[in-house]
Amino acid sequence: MRQIKVGLIGFGTVGSGTAKVMVEQAERLKRKTGADIILKTVADLRTETLPDHLAGVALVKDAAALIGDPEIDVVVELIGGIEPARTFILDAIGAGKHVVTANKALISQHGKEIFEAAAVRNVEVGFEASVGGGIPVIKALKEGLAANRINTIMGIMNGTANYILHRMTNEGVGFAEVLRDAQELGFAEADPTYDIDGIDTAHKLVILMSMAYGINARLDEVSIEGISAIEPIDIEFAREFGYRIKLLAISVNHGDHVEARVHPAMVPEEHMLANISGAYNGIHFNGDMVGNVLFYGLGAGQVPTGSAVVADIVDISRNILHDSINRVPPLSYRPDELRPSAITPMEKISSPHYFRIPVKDRPGVLSKISGILAAHDISIESVIQKGRDDTGVVPVVIRTYEASDAAVGAAMAEIEALDACAGTIVKIRILANELSE
């Protein structure tokens, strides 16, 4: 029986999970592929010994030695970040190795370079684990939905942000307290910036857009807003209006241009994404043939993400055995069919909005705010004004009908410049009707 030998760079959470899956599922993988898939070597700077279930696996400090080993067929990169991960992957490709990675930051920013290098060397790059953890969303876009024009991509793609918002909603606790708890429980990194500021979600959206639309999407084209400004009062107002607040990635295909945005949104309680709880992810596509499809599951974690990494190893092993390397292009579209991206300017996107405006309790303030909104063609759906706090500041909550981001931004700047405005306005978009069905 043919052996496929694997080298693993990085033995952290996902690396150890990948090794665990490979060992525990070895017989099943053999039955499914007809090959004996063997973890030969692990390279990690901080690991001194491997666990007992990896007896026989070599442990080295030098990733270059692993990459240069002529017996290794597949190199798995699981250290994350841009460098040295990019160099390791390109060196592995240059050495004629197939590559598997879970590195969404690297694929979203340097995927074009990596895929082009792999095409020259006729090797494969698997990146299933880069989006959605254990959810097989990459394979679904690459193959299962290949017959569809993808009209929309929308999803909850970061478990840390969803966990924080879930607890704020269910327990009424503040953002800072929940974030501390998430860090203690291991749901959030010591530096949670990428998660709470929406950057991690944007990395994943770039990958999905490239595959869904056949474009060379870029991270700097995505409009990104995070969740750190949301307070329990906003959660309560959302509940009162029949919404739940979620950090969403949204892309809409308009044909000659596509939307690309990550931001908090008020999602109707009856919408499927409103009920994605805890650290789970939910990724929704609308295709012209298939209609609405939702992928749901754990978006991170040792073993779920490890299972996605191993799924790529299995695919590559099958292709090696049957001499069908690069049968399916990495982004589904043939490389020569990928086109430059054309992103809808954010200021042209319209949606209903929620504003929480802190104002000093003075006569005529509400009429001034209403006048500014009217001057920018922003129509008010409802207004709620609750009691003042100890400093005499009153939160004025306004829901609007659809308005462009350009108009909203200009109006907010004027309102915040009023003497009566006592702080920064919290703005949350409300999921538009065509997306909430």
C-alpha positions in Angstrom: 0.0 0.0 0.0 1.3 3.5 -0.9 2.4 5.6 1.9 1.8 9.4 2.0 4.2 11.0 4.5 3.3 14.3 6.2 5.4 16.9 7.9 3.7 19.2 10.4 5.1 22.7 11.2 3.6 24.0 14.4 2.4 21.9 17.4 0.1 24.4 19.1 -3.6 24.0 19.5 -4.4 23.2 15.9 -1.2 21.3 15.2 -1.7 19.0 18.2 -5.4 18.5 17.1 -4.3 17.6 13.6 -1.9 15.0 14.9 -4.6 13.6 17.2 -7.0 13.3 14.3 -4.4 11.6 12.0 -3.5 9.0 14.6 -7.1 8.3 15.9 -8.5 8.1 12.4 -5.6 6.4 10.7 -7.5 3.2 9.8 -10.5 5.1 8.6 -8.4 7.3 6.4 -6.6 4.2 5.0 -10.0 2.7 4.1 -11.2 5.9 2.4 -8.0 6.7 0.4 -6.2 3.4 -0.2 -3.1 4.9 1.3 -1.3 4.8 4.6 -1.2 8.4 5.6 1.7 8.8 8.1 2.8 11.8 10.2 6.5 11.5 9.9 7.9 14.7 11.4 6.8 17.6 13.6 8.7 20.9 13.7 8.2 23.2 16.6 10.5 25.6 18.5 8.8 25.3 21.9 7.8 21.6 22.1 10.4 19.5 23.9 8.7 16.1 23.7 5.7 14.7 21.8 2.9 12.9 23.6 2.9 9.1 23.8 0.4 8.6 21.0 2.9 10.1 18.6 5.6 7.5 19.3 7.7 7.1 16.2 7.1 10.7 15.0 10.3 12.7 14.7 10.5 16.1 16.5 12.8 18.8 15.1 13.3 22.5 15.8 14.2 23.4 12.2 11.3 23.6 9.8 13.8 23.8 6.9 15.0 20.2 7.7 11.4 19.0 7.5 10.8 20.9 4.2 14.0 19.4 2.8 13.2 15.8 3.7 12.7 14.0 0.4 10.4 11.5 1.9 7.8 14.0 2.9 4.9 14.5 0.4 2.8 17.0 2.2 3.9 19.9 4.4 1.3 21.3 6.9 1.8 24.8 8.1 0.0 25.6 11.4 2.1 28.4 13.0 -0.1 31.3 11.8 0.8 34.9 10.9 2.5 36.1 7.8 6.2 35.4 8.4 7.9 32.9 8.6 4.7 31.0 7.5 4.8 32.5 4.0 8.5 31.6 3.5 7.9 28.0 4.8 5.0 27.5 2.4 6.9 28.9 -0.6 10.0 26.9 0.2 7.9 23.8 0.5 6.2 24.5 -2.8 9.7 25.1 -4.4 10.8 21.7 -3.1 7.8 20.1 -4.9 5.8 19.5 -1.7 2.0 19.8 -1.5 0.9 22.2 1.2 -2.0 22.4 3.7 -2.6 25.5 5.9 -5.2 26.9 8.2 -3.7 30.4 7.9 -6.5 32.8 6.8 -4.4 35.9 7.2 -1.7 34.5 4.8 -4.2 33.1 2.2 -6.3 36.3 2.2 -3.2 38.5 1.7 -0.7 36.3 -0.2 -2.9 33.6 -1.7 -2.4 34.8 -5.3 1.4 34.5 -4.9 1.1 31.1 -3.2 -1.3 29.6 -5.8 0.7 30.8 -8.7 3.9 29.3 -7.2 2.0 26.0 -6.7 0.7 26.0 -10.3 4.3 26.4 -11.6 5.5 23.4 -9.5 2.2 21.4 -10.1 1.5 20.9 -6.4 -1.6 21.5 -4.4 -2.5 23.9 -1.6 -5.3 23.0 0.8 -6.8 25.6 3.0 -10.1 24.2 4.2 -9.4 25.1 7.9 -8.8 28.8 7.1 -12.5 29.6 7.2 -15.0 28.1 9.6 -12.8 25.7 11.5 -14.4 22.3 11.2 -17.2 23.5 8.8 -16.5 22.3 5.3 -17.3 25.6 3.7 -14.3 25.9 1.3 -15.1 22.5 -0.3 -18.7 23.5 -0.6 -17.8 26.6 -2.5 -15.1 25.0 -4.6 -17.2 21.9 -5.6 -20.7 21.6 -4.1 -21.9 25.0 -5.3 -19.9 25.1 -8.5 -23.0 25.3 -10.7 -24.2 28.5 -8.9 -23.9 32.2 -9.3 -23.4 33.2 -5.7 -25.6 36.1 -5.0 -24.8 36.8 -1.3 -22.3 35.7 1.3 -23.3 36.5 4.9 -22.1 35.0 8.1 -20.9 34.9 11.7 -17.3 33.9 11.1 -15.6 34.6 14.5 -16.4 32.5 17.5 -14.8 34.9 20.0 -17.0 37.9 18.9 -20.1 35.7 18.8 -19.4 34.4 22.3 -19.0 37.9 23.7 -22.2 39.1 22.1 -24.1 36.0 23.1 -23.2 36.5 26.8 -23.9 40.2 26.7 -27.3 39.3 25.3 -28.1 36.5 27.6 -26.6 37.8 30.8 -26.7 41.6 30.5 -23.0 41.9 31.3 -20.7 44.5 29.8 -18.2 44.0 26.9 -15.0 44.4 29.0 -16.2 41.8 31.6 -17.2 39.2 29.0 -13.9 39.7 27.1 -11.9 39.0 30.3 -13.9 35.9 30.9 -13.4 34.8 27.3 -9.6 35.2 27.7 -9.6 33.2 30.9 -11.6 30.4 29.3 -9.3 30.4 26.2 -12.0 31.6 23.8 -10.1 34.9 23.2 -6.4 35.6 22.7 -4.4 37.6 25.1 -4.5 40.3 22.3 -8.0 40.0 21.0 -7.7 42.8 18.5 -8.2 40.8 15.3 -11.3 39.1 16.8 -13.2 42.0 18.3 -12.2 44.6 15.6 -13.5 42.4 12.8 -10.1 41.8 11.1 -10.2 38.0 11.5 -13.7 37.9 10.0 -12.5 40.1 7.1 -9.7 37.7 6.3 -12.2 34.9 5.9 -14.6 37.0 3.8 -11.8 37.8 1.4 -11.2 34.1 0.9 -14.9 33.3 0.4 -15.4 36.3 -2.0 -12.4 35.2 -4.2 -13.9 31.7 -4.5 -17.6 32.7 -4.8 -17.1 35.4 -7.5 -13.8 34.4 -9.2 -12.1 37.7 -8.3 -8.7 38.6 -6.7 -10.3 40.1 -3.6 -8.0 42.1 -1.2 -8.2 42.8 2.5 -7.8 46.5 2.1 -11.0 46.6 0.1 -13.2 45.4 2.9 -14.9 47.9 5.2 -14.3 46.8 8.7 -16.0 47.7 12.0 -15.7 45.9 15.3 -17.9 45.4 18.4 -16.0 47.1 21.2 -18.4 50.2 21.2 -21.5 48.0 21.9 -22.9 48.3 25.4 -25.6 46.3 27.3 -28.1 49.2 26.6 -27.7 48.6 22.9 -28.4 44.9 23.4 -31.6 45.7 25.4 -32.8 48.1 22.7 -32.2 45.5 20.0 -34.2 43.0 22.0 -37.0 45.6 22.4 -37.1 46.1 18.7 -37.0 42.3 18.0 -33.4 42.0 16.9 -30.1 40.4 18.1 -26.8 42.0 17.5 -24.2 40.0 15.6 -20.9 40.7 14.0 -21.6 39.9 10.4 -19.5 39.5 7.2 -21.6 40.6 4.3 -21.0 40.5 0.5 -23.6 41.1 -2.2 -22.9 40.3 -5.8 -24.2 43.1 -8.0 -22.6 41.7 -11.2 -20.2 44.4 -12.1 -19.3 45.2 -8.5 -19.6 43.4 -5.1 -20.1 44.6 -1.5 -17.4 43.7 1.0 -18.1 44.6 4.6 -17.7 43.5 8.2 -19.7 45.2 10.9 -22.1 44.7 13.8 -25.7 44.4 12.6 -29.1 44.1 14.2 -30.5 40.8 12.9 -34.3 39.9 13.1 -34.8 37.3 15.8 -36.5 35.0 13.4 -33.5 35.0 11.0 -31.3 31.8 11.0 -28.2 33.7 11.9 -29.8 35.4 14.9 -29.8 32.0 16.7 -26.2 31.1 16.2 -25.0 31.1 19.8 -21.8 30.9 21.8 -18.6 30.3 20.0 -20.3 28.7 16.9 -20.1 30.0 13.4 -22.9 30.2 10.8 -22.1 30.9 7.1 -24.9 31.6 4.7 -24.8 31.6 0.9 -27.5 32.3 -1.7 -27.0 30.8 -5.1 -29.2 31.3 -8.1 -29.8 27.6 -8.5 -29.7 26.2 -5.0 -31.3 29.1 -3.1 -30.3 29.6 0.6 -27.7 27.3 2.2 -26.5 27.6 5.8 -23.3 26.0 7.1 -23.2 25.8 10.9 -20.7 24.4 13.4 -17.7 25.1 15.6 -15.6 27.7 13.8 -12.4 27.0 15.8 -11.0 24.5 18.3 -8.3 21.9 18.5 -10.0 18.9 17.0 -12.7 20.5 14.7 -10.0 22.6 13.0 -7.7 19.6 12.9 -10.4 17.6 11.1 -10.5 20.2 8.4 -6.7 20.1 8.0 -6.8 16.3 7.7 -9.6 16.6 5.1 -7.2 18.5 2.9 -4.5 15.9 3.5 -7.0 13.2 2.4 -8.0 15.1 -0.8 -4.3 15.6 -1.7 -3.5 12.0 -1.0 -6.3 10.8 -3.3 -5.1 13.1 -6.0 -1.5 11.9 -5.6 -2.7 8.2 -5.9 -4.7 8.9 -9.0 -2.3 11.3 -10.7 -4.9 14.1 -10.7 -3.0 16.9 -9.1 -4.8 20.3 -9.4 -7.9 18.6 -10.9 -9.9 21.3 -9.0 -8.4 24.8 -9.0 -7.8 26.1 -5.5 -10.3 29.0 -5.9 -12.7 26.9 -8.0 -12.3 29.2 -11.0 -9.4 28.5 -13.4 -6.5 30.9 -12.6 -6.8 32.6 -16.0 -10.4 33.3 -15.4 -9.9 35.2 -12.1 -10.6 38.9 -12.6 -9.8 42.0 -10.7 -12.2 42.9 -7.9 -14.6 45.8 -8.2 -15.9 46.7 -4.7 -19.0 48.8 -4.1 -18.0 52.0 -2.4 -19.2 51.8 1.2 -20.8 55.3 1.0 -23.2 54.0 -1.6 -24.5 51.1 0.5 -27.9 51.8 2.1 -29.5 50.2 5.1 -31.7 51.0 8.0 -29.8 52.2 11.0 -29.9 52.3 14.8 -28.4 55.4 16.5 -27.8 55.8 20.3 -27.0 59.5 20.8 -25.9 60.7 24.2 -27.3 64.2 24.7 -27.6 66.8 27.5 -31.2 67.1 28.7 -32.1 70.4 27.1 -35.2 71.7 25.3 -35.1 71.5 21.5 -32.3 69.0 21.2 -34.5 66.3 19.6 -35.8 68.8 17.1 -32.2 69.8 16.1 -31.3 66.1 15.6 -34.4 65.5 13.6 -33.7 68.5 11.4 -30.1 67.4 10.7 -31.3 63.9 9.7 -34.0 65.4 7.5 -31.5 67.6 5.8 -29.6 64.5 4.8 -32.7 62.7 3.5 -32.7 60.3 6.5 -36.2 59.4 7.5 -36.9 58.4 11.1 -38.9 55.2 11.9 -39.0 55.6 15.7 -37.5 57.6 18.6 -37.1 56.5 22.2 -35.8 58.8 24.9 -35.1 57.3 28.4 -34.3 58.9 31.7 -31.1 60.9 32.3 -28.2 59.5 34.2 -26.4 61.1 37.2 -24.6 63.6 34.9 -27.8 64.7 33.1 -27.0 62.8 29.9 -30.0 61.2 28.2 -29.6 58.4 25.6 -31.8 59.2 22.5 -32.3 56.1 20.4 -33.4 56.5 16.8 -34.3 53.9 14.2 -34.2 55.1 10.6 -35.4 53.8 7.3 -32.9 53.0 4.6 -30.2 55.6 4.2 -26.8 55.6 2.5 -23.6 55.4 4.5 -22.6 58.7 3.0 -25.7 60.5 4.3 -25.4 58.8 7.7 -21.7 59.7 8.1 -22.4 63.3 7.3 -25.4 63.5 9.6 -23.5 61.9 12.5 -20.6 64.4 12.1 -23.1 67.3 12.4 -24.9 65.8 15.4 -21.7 65.1 17.3 -20.7 68.7 16.7 -23.8 70.0 18.6 -23.1 71.5 22.0 -25.8 69.3 23.4 -24.2 66.1 22.1 -22.4 64.5 25.1 -20.3 61.9 23.4 -19.8 59.6 20.5 -22.8 58.2 18.7 -23.2 54.5 18.6 -24.3 53.4 15.1 -25.5 49.9 14.2 -26.8 48.9 10.8 -30.1 46.9 10.7 -30.0 43.9 8.4 -31.8 45.0 5.2 -34.9 43.2 4.1 -33.4 41.6 1.0 -30.7 40.0 3.2 -32.9 39.1 6.2 -35.3 36.7 4.3 
